[in-house]
């Protein structure tokens, strides 16, 4: 009976993760209470010819417009202050590029920040004040997690996680209002274990301390 309950719990967790991933990838809404009325927009992906195209919908005008260069989007994140970050594959340079768009200022504010990052990264989440963005960085040995401050990306990965493949779940990141970042780290050896870590702006530490447990989903 205990084995069946454990299996059911594992299946339920995986289903929840799949649903959360679909939600975060397909749609991101920035509430008008947190932003000015002029920047109350809805971002979502539209699949065309097998590629995910990113679009912005204005609920006041009822018009959707495509986001420049967002023609084959892998992942995107919409910040509370109106900054939109996304990764998009470009045929011109045969690589994924990361862009940041200030939706309040329009297409002219679009920046390609790929060359400023020392990692093969994709956006995970913005801090509430829009000053920082958590990034999932990919390496040959696994993954790292970075914090971008608008100029540079700092590796905030914990140093006590050792294994064949370190994996950070991008949808399991949570920013506090004072700029601390909590995130989930999956077991690097492929087991169904995970732990919650906290970066306080200077150091990263394990806050769940449950090596053989399934700790995930931090929320402030």
WOMO-V848613 format. One record per backbone hydrogen bond with DSSP energy under -0.5 kcal/mol. NH is the residue of the N-H (numbers start at 1). CO is the residue of the C=O. If there is no record, write none. Layout:
# WOMO-V848613
{{NH,CO} {NH,CO}}
This chain:
# WOMO-V848613
{{5,1} {6,2} {7,3} {8,4} {9,5} {10,6} {11,7} {12,8} {13,9} {14,10} {15,11} {16,12} {17,13} {18,14} {19,15} {20,16} {21,17} {22,18} {23,19} {24,20} {25,21} {26,22} {27,23} {28,43} {30,41} {31,29} {34,31} {35,31} {39,36} {40,37} {41,39} {42,57} {43,28} {44,55} {45,26} {46,53} {48,46} {48,51} {51,48} {53,46} {53,51} {54,70} {55,44} {56,65} {57,42} {58,63} {59,40} {59,57} {62,58} {63,58} {65,56} {67,54} {70,67} {71,69} {73,52} {74,87} {77,85} {79,77} {79,83} {82,79} {84,101} {85,77} {85,83} {86,99} {87,75} {88,97} {89,72} {90,95} {94,90} {95,90} {97,88} {99,86} {100,111} {101,84} {103,82} {103,101} {105,102} {106,102} {109,106} {110,107} {111,100} {113,98} {113,111} {114,98} {116,113} {117,114} {120,138} {121,119} {122,136} {124,134} {125,134} {127,132} {130,127} {133,148} {134,125} {135,146} {136,122} {137,135} {137,144} {138,120} {139,142} {142,139} {143,166} {144,137} {146,135} {147,154} {148,133} {149,152} {154,147} {154,152} {156,145} {156,154} {162,160} {165,188} {166,141} {167,186} {169,184} {170,168} {172,169} {173,170} {174,182} {176,180} {179,176} {181,199} {182,174} {182,180} {183,197} {184,172} {185,195} {186,167} {186,184} {187,193} {190,187} {193,191} {194,213} {195,185} {197,183} {198,205} {199,181} {200,198} {200,203} {205,198} {207,196} {207,205} {208,196} {213,210} {215,194} {215,213} {216,214}}
